[in-house]
Amino acid sequence: MTAKNMEELVALAKRRGFIFQSSDIYGGLQGVYDYGPLGVELKNNLKAAWWRAMVYDRDDVEGLDAAILTNPTTLRYSGHEATFTDPLVDCRACKSRWRADHLNGDQCPNCGSNDLTEPRPFNLMFKTAVGPVDDGGSFAYLRPETAQAIFTNFKNILDSTSPKLPFGIAQIGKAFRNEITPRNFIFRVREFEQMELEFFVKPGEDEHWHEQWVAERLSWWAAQGVNETNLELYHVPAEELAHYSKSTVDLMYRFPHGLEELEGIANRTDYDLGSHTKNQKDYDIQANVQPNTDANAKLAIQDLESKAWQIPYVIEPSAGVDRGVLAVMNEAYTIERLDDGKERTVMRFKPHLAPIKVAILPLKRNHEGIVTKAKELKKTLQKLGLGRILYEDTGNIGKGYRRHDEVGTPLCVTVDFQTIEEDDTVTIRNRDTMAQERVHTSDLSAYVSQYMSQ
Ligand code: GAP
């Protein structure tokens, strides 16, 4: 029995310390969430899995961690100032505001009135004052996507790493959008994180690479425990494409509230690098700077054979971290009926995503020998570098197993009298099968490493 109900997920997320409404004690802030002790581990593990696949497992991708505050000129020339909008309507009766394309017909979802304004474009970018004088003259945007800083750093990275096409630049970080109606828990929020790769290719090879990346990304989500039957491809029709895109394939996931976008994979052509190249020259002229006419100064790359400078095309797999967390939590959430008629809730996270890898439970919390041994084992396992190993001395092993099922801890290790008085073995209890086996402590590290690598 698998629960696919948002309320249950939200309740578990709060109860067990995965995700909280931000500024909770002051009534919250709409569309903003905080990740608690287990949420931060899960989120970090998902980001680490993406970084491993995108950067460490390949030799054609470099990483970047750029600033959130963005010079408005970047976002003017990227097209975001003019076009990064959603259609906004007001209800004249109850004064609520809605996204026109999210309405069911022409009725206000709040009061049912049909007295709505015509849709008008609402820019989603947050602005903030820079420096001590807030006169509107000196401001920055909070980036609406991480991608632009990859484009504006293109030449810095080219000059410092000398890559050859095709190659990519990967970045994980916060993005901000003033969504008109944030909703569905962490699905549509105003502050979120993206995992974005800009993969630069020769023009003409873009369509091949686009297909390639769609396939790669599908198999990566499967490796995170997302069932392929819950994923669908959506070929975005021309009238819905973002201003920079020649074609986009969205990976749609069956979230608890419906089938919606988890990740977008766009063919951005040479739109961004081309636009920043052209406009940077115009900017230099306006700013009275001698324009740099050297081809080398452009956001272009030189073909080693023909020596021609070329602006590459770019394929962009762009995934939302928060939507990813929601998807893997939804996939993991399982309610099982046991032989004795009772139910247990289990988060069946893949081991590499589990917030706690191993819980070490001493049978008696006041027994010096058992406690010392359990703490020693925690230290030994922690050194493996697999993630969080938790020593937990609540003294009730059965309850401990139940709680760790609910937070998705793959293995619990119990230290008891047999361990210290007889044979130096511990009980390993498996989250998924509930099977228990005795393992010698000298074999514990190898056992855990092997289990976590699946
Ligand atoms: N650089 C391309 C880009 O930003 P996007 O489709 O607007 O494309 C990419 O965003 C991903 O970021 C989405 O697939 C989604 O997972 C995530 N995302 C976008 N807006 C979001 C929001 N308001 N809340 C949570 N995640 C969001």
Residues whose N, C-alpha, C, O or C-beta is under 5 A from the ligand:
A	BS01	GAP	P144 E145 A147 R177 E179 I186 F187 R188 V189 F192 Q194 E261 L262 E263 G264 S318 A319 G320 D322 R323
